Amino acid sequence: MSTESSAPAHMIDPVVASLAAAEAPWAAVAAAAAESKLGTATLVLDVGDAIAVTEYFVITNGNNSRQVKAIVNEVEHQVKLVGGPKPIRLEGQQGMDWVLMDYGDFVVHVFSEEARGFYQLERLWKDCDQLDWQALAETAG
């Protein structure tokens, strides 16, 4: 009897796969990947009209530093698995309080619960539209 698992070692999350197949913005794919690792209150802000350096901010948080790290790893892994871009730059991995994943066209902000409450990016960018990535996922799936 074989001890090898018949399941693929790197499973693609079904929501991530459906968003990628529907050619949703990569920011929506990243949001779905964050949620798959229990990212909390994950949202995507369309900041393209407000700033020139990126189109979307993905904002989420984990409950502790281990979960923040797991979310960061999962976003990078899932986006890569469906043919998406690699991050240009990762910042904040030392303390895992606020990790910024810069993909160029979108930036993923993974906060600890405390840091998200302190920095309140949603409030700072409240005039920007939200991309309803969950509705896109329902439509795509």
C-alpha positions in Angstrom: 0.0 0.0 0.0 1.3 3.5 -1.0 1.8 6.1 1.7 1.5 8.9 -0.8 -1.6 11.1 -0.7 -3.7 11.1 -3.8 -4.7 14.7 -3.2 -2.6 17.4 -4.9 -0.1 18.9 -2.6 -1.1 22.4 -3.6 -4.8 22.6 -3.8 -6.3 25.7 -5.5 -9.2 27.2 -3.5 -12.4 26.8 -5.5 -13.4 30.5 -5.1 -9.9 31.6 -6.1 -10.1 29.3 -9.2 -13.5 30.6 -10.2 -12.5 34.2 -9.9 -9.3 33.6 -11.9 -11.3 31.7 -14.6 -13.8 34.5 -14.8 -10.9 37.0 -15.3 -11.8 39.0 -12.3 -9.3 41.5 -11.1 -6.3 40.0 -9.4 -7.2 42.0 -6.3 -10.5 40.0 -6.1 -8.5 36.7 -6.4 -6.2 37.9 -3.6 -9.1 38.8 -1.4 -10.6 35.3 -1.9 -7.2 33.7 -1.0 -7.1 35.8 2.2 -10.6 34.7 3.2 -9.6 31.1 2.6 -7.2 31.4 5.5 -9.7 33.1 7.7 -8.9 36.7 6.9 -11.4 38.9 8.6 -13.6 41.5 7.0 -11.7 41.3 3.7 -12.4 44.2 1.3 -11.1 45.6 -1.9 -11.0 49.3 -2.5 -10.7 50.8 -5.9 -8.1 53.5 -5.3 -7.1 54.0 -8.9 -8.7 57.4 -9.3 -7.3 58.6 -5.9 -3.7 57.6 -6.3 -1.6 56.9 -9.4 0.6 54.1 -8.1 -1.9 51.2 -7.9 -5.5 50.4 -8.8 -6.7 48.4 -5.7 -6.1 48.0 -2.0 -7.0 44.6 -0.5 -7.4 45.0 3.2 -7.8 42.1 5.7 -6.6 41.0 9.1 -5.7 38.0 11.1 -6.3 37.4 14.8 -2.6 36.9 15.6 0.8 37.0 14.0 0.7 33.3 13.0 -2.6 33.9 11.2 -1.2 37.0 9.5 1.7 35.0 8.2 -0.6 32.2 7.0 -2.8 34.7 5.1 0.3 36.3 3.5 1.6 32.9 2.4 -1.8 31.8 1.1 -2.4 35.0 -0.9 1.0 34.6 -2.6 0.6 30.9 -3.1 -3.0 31.0 -4.5 -2.4 33.9 -6.8 0.7 32.1 -8.2 -1.2 28.8 -8.6 -3.8 30.4 -10.9 -1.3 32.2 -13.1 -1.3 35.5 -11.3 1.6 37.9 -10.7 4.3 37.6 -8.0 4.6 40.4 -5.5 7.1 43.0 -6.5 7.8 43.7 -2.8 6.9 42.4 0.6 7.2 44.7 3.7 6.5 44.1 7.4 7.3 40.4 7.7 9.5 41.0 10.7 6.7 41.8 13.1 3.7 40.5 11.3 1.7 43.4 12.5 1.1 44.9 9.1 2.4 43.1 6.0 2.2 45.0 2.7 2.3 42.9 -0.5 2.9 45.1 -3.5 1.8 43.5 -6.8 2.0 46.7 -8.8 -1.7 46.9 -9.9 -2.9 46.0 -6.5 -1.6 46.1 -2.9 -2.6 43.6 -0.2 -2.6 44.9 3.4 -2.7 42.1 5.9 -3.0 43.5 9.5 -3.1 42.2 13.0 -6.5 43.0 14.5 -4.9 45.8 16.6 -3.0 47.4 13.8 -6.1 47.4 11.5 -8.0 49.2 14.2 -5.2 51.7 14.7 -4.5 52.6 11.1 -8.1 52.4 9.8 -7.3 52.4 6.1 -10.9 51.9 5.3 -11.6 55.3 6.9 -8.7 57.0 5.2 -9.9 55.7 1.8 -13.7 55.9 2.5 -14.4 58.0 -0.6 -13.1 55.2 -2.8 -15.5 52.6 -4.2 -15.4 49.1 -3.0 -15.1 46.2 -5.4 -17.7 43.6 -4.4 -15.4 40.6 -4.9 -17.8 38.3 -3.1 -20.5 39.1 -5.6 -18.0 38.5 -8.4 -17.2 35.1 -6.8 -20.9 34.2 -6.7 -21.4 35.2 -10.3 -18.2 33.3 -11.4 -19.0 30.2 -9.4 
